[in-house]
Amino acid sequence: MTRSPFTNSPDSPFTALAEHLAGLRRAARLTQRALAQAASISRGTVQRAESGAAAPSPAVLDAYLRACRASAPDQTRARLLRNRGRTERRGRLRSLNAPKPALIHSEDDLGAALAAEYERAGAPSLRELSRRVPHRPPLPPTTAWRIVHRKGLPASLEQLVTYLTACGVSPAQQRLYAEAYSRFAAVRGVRVTPAPPPRMAHYTDKISPRFRNLLDSMSADEVETALTIGVTQVVAKNVRRNGAALPAGVDPVFFSYDLLFAEDDAFYTRYPEGNAGLFQRRHPPEAALRPRLPANGLRRLSSPDTRA
């Protein structure tokens, strides 16, 4: 194999990476052609990766390392050498003049330090930066662009942590960044709002249209009372089945049930000729059958004064 003039050239920032990759291939006893077949890449891609002329893409580097069956330390070193080479070739880190996280005293210092972390991470594409932390909320590419180009800071502390995690910043360093960010947010009077509660399931979507029509004919207090009594009966049934004690609040609900519906049961009888689920009123008008529910609903009925 003819050695590329870029290999081992002191002017190439990827010389150390090229030597490392070539050493992994030789340790795996693979030719460039065999490695290309094992990694599902072209032989020319392998030659360029070992030439030191340019850095392989993250996907190519991962495929190369898998084909060589590189150990975890070797994989970490390969990615570190790639990042260092890209940082050196871009040449922007020194011009940022960024302070260390513990020495950040202004928002401009924080912006420079965040941009420097991006450069040390190898300056990945903004979409790749967001994909590096799939377990966290995605970082909008526009927000990442503003941070990288020092046009703005993260919109929230959560975005700051996502950005730093994607750049490979250690948790100890992240705490220093978070403290500086919180100080500047407090000076600007920015209120950090908590994350919204998790979205609850819409159980009303599972209600049949017939039952929903019944609910529409009831007031809000009547719906709350009926649901409270029904849920209490289910809970009491399960508790008795398990042989446990009834939870507090069950007896007042059952007492309210007696006040609301016990007398109404006398006005219903099973309709013999109709469907098994139908009932027929004997006498009183519809107004007499409505539950006698006070304005404040179930609470007044379950109060000690009413029980007495």
N, C-alpha and C positions, 0 to 999 in steps of 0.2 A: 504494500500500500504506500502510495506517495504521501508524504507528510505535508499538510497544508502549511503555507508560509505564515499563517496566523498563529499556528500552534506554538505555544511557549514564547510568543512574542510579548515583550514587556509592555507594548503599547496597547494590547488588547485587555479590556477589563474582565473578559470571560476566560482568560487563560487558565486560571485555577479551576474553574468549573469544567473546562474541557479535559484537563488532566484527570480530574476526579472521575468523570464519566468514562473516559477511556480505561482507567484503572479498574472500574467496576466491571466493564465488559470483559476485560482480559481475565479478571478473577473468576468470572462466570464461564470462561473458556468458550466464548462466543465470537464468531467473526461478525463483521458489520452486516453482512448479508443475513446471517442467522438471527442476529438481534433485530434487524428490521422486520423479518418475518414473524418473530415472536411478539414484537410490540405492535404489529399491524401498521407500520409506518414505512416510508420509502428509505432506500439505502442512502439517497442524497440527504435526507433529513438527519440520518445518523452521522454522516460525514460532516454536515454543518455543525451539529451539536459538539462534535469532537474537535472541530477546527478552532473554536474560540472566536470566530468572526462575529457571532451574534448569540444571543441567549435563546434557547429553545422555549417554546410556549409552555405554559403550565401543563397542558394536556400531553404534549410530547414528552416533557420531562417525567411526568408520572408514568407514562407507558414505558419509557426507557428504564426507569428504576424497577418497575414490575418485571420486565423481561430479564433484567440482571439479578432479580431476587435480592435486591439490596436490603440490608438491615435497616432498622429504624434510625440508628445514628447516621448511617450513610445517606439515607433519604433526607434527614434534617440538614446535614452538611451541604448536600447538593442544592437544596432550596435556599439555604443561607448564602452560598456562593453566587447563585443566580441573582438574588436580591442585591448583594453587594456590587455585582457587576453592573446591573441596571442603574443603581444609585451613582456609581462612578461615571458611567457613560453619560447620564443626564446632567451631572455636574451642577445640580441646583441646591444640594444640601448645604454646601458651605456658604452660598449667598444668602440663605435664610437667616443665618446667625441666630439660631433658635436656642433659648436657654433650656436648662434641664427642668423637669417638672417641678422640682422643689424650689426653683428660683423664678417662677412665673409671678410677675407683679402687675401685669396689665393685660387687657384683652388682646392687645397687639402681640404681647409675648405668647399668650395662649394660642393665637392663630398661627404664629410662626412655629410653635412647638408641634401643633397638630399637623401642619404641612410637612414638617421634618419627619414625623412618624410615617407619613405616607411614602416619602422618598426612601426611608430605610426599609420599608416593606417591599421595595422593588417597583414602586409606582404601577400597580396593576390597573387594569381598566376599571372604570367605575362600576360596571355591572359585575365584574369579577369580585370587586371589593364587597359588594352586597351579598354575593353568593357564598362568601367565605364563612358566614355566620348564619347558617340556615335555621338554627335553634332560636334566633332572636328576631324581633320585628325587622322587616327589611328597611334598609337605609335608602331613601329616595336618591336617584342619581343626581338630581339637581342640587340636593343638599350636600352630597359628597363633592360635587364640583365646586361649590362655594367654599367648602372647607379647604379643599386642596389648593385652590387659587387664592386663598386668604380674602375672600369676598364676604365672609360671614362665619359665624360659629354655629354649632349644632343647635337645633331648635329646642331641644330638651336634654335632660341628663341621660335619658334612655338612649337617645341617638348618639350621645357622646360615647357611652359604653360600647354600643354597637360598632362605632367607627374604630375605637381603640382596639377592640377585640379582633376586628378584621385586619388591623395592621400588626397584630401579633404582640401588642403591648402587654406586659405582665400585670397581674392583678394589683401588685404593690404600686406600680407606676400609675395604674388606672385610678387608684384612690387619691393620689396627689393631683391628678388632672381633675377629678371630680370635686375635690376641695376648692381648687382654684375657680372652677366653673361656678360653683355655688356662691363663692364670694362675689363674683362679678354680677351674678343674677340678683343677689340681694341688694347690691349697690344700685342697679337699674330699677329696682322695685318690681322685678318680674316674679310673679307668683307661680310656683311650680305646682301645677294641678295634678292630682293623683290620677292614676290610670282608671278608665271607666270600668264599672263592674262587668263581669262576664254576662253575655247576652243570655237571657232566660229563654227556655223553650216556650213556644206559643202553644200551650195546651188547648187553647180555644179552637185551634184549627182542627182538632180531633173531635169536636162536638158535632153530632149529627144535626142536620137542618131542623128536624122536628123538635129536638130538645132546645136548640137555639131560639126557635120561635117562642117556646115557653119562657125562656129567660128574658126575651124582649118584652114580654107582657108583665114582667115583675119589676118592682122598683129595686134600686141598688141595695137598700137595707134588707129587702126580702131575699135577694140573691145571696147576700152575705150570710144571712141567717140560715138559709137552706144548706149552703155549702158547709158552714160551720158544723151544723148538726150531722150532715152526712159524713164528713171527715171524722168527727168524733166517734160516730158509731163504728166506722171501720177500724180506728185505732183501738177502741175498747175491745172489739172482737179479737183482734190480733193479740192484745195484751192478755186477755183471759185465756186464749188458746195456749200461750206460752207459760201460763201460771204466774205471771208477774203482777205487781200492784198497778192499779189504775193511776195514770198521771194526774197531777193537779189540774183542776178546771173541767174535768169530765162531768162531775155531778151537777154543777150549775148549768151546763149545757143541756143535760137530760131533763133537769127541772124546767128549763125554758121550753123544751120540746113538749112537755106535758101541758104547759100553759097555752102553747100555740095551736097544737093539733089534736089534743085528746078529745075535746068536745066535737070537733069536726068529723071524727071518725064515725059518729052516730048518724051523720047525714049521708053516708055512702053505703051502698050495698052492692054485692056482686050482681052484674047483669047476666041472667041465665042464658038468654038466647044469643047474645052478642059474642064478640071476641073475648078470649079469656082475660085479656089485659084491660078491658073497658069497665068503667064504673058508671053508675047512674045515681043522680041525686034524688032523694025522696021528696023533701019539701023545701027547705028554706031558700030564699032567693040568693043570688050569687054574692051580694054584698055581705050576707051573714056568714058566708064561708071563708071570707078573706081573713088571714091571720090578724089578730089584734096586736099589731106591732107598734110600739111607741116610736117616737121620733128618733131616739138614739139607739134603736135596734135592740140587740140581744143583751146589751150591758145592763139596761134598766131591769129586764126581767130576771136576770141572774143576781141582782143585788140582794144583800141581806134583808133590806126592808121588805122587798116583795116576797121573799121566802117566808118571812114572819107573818 
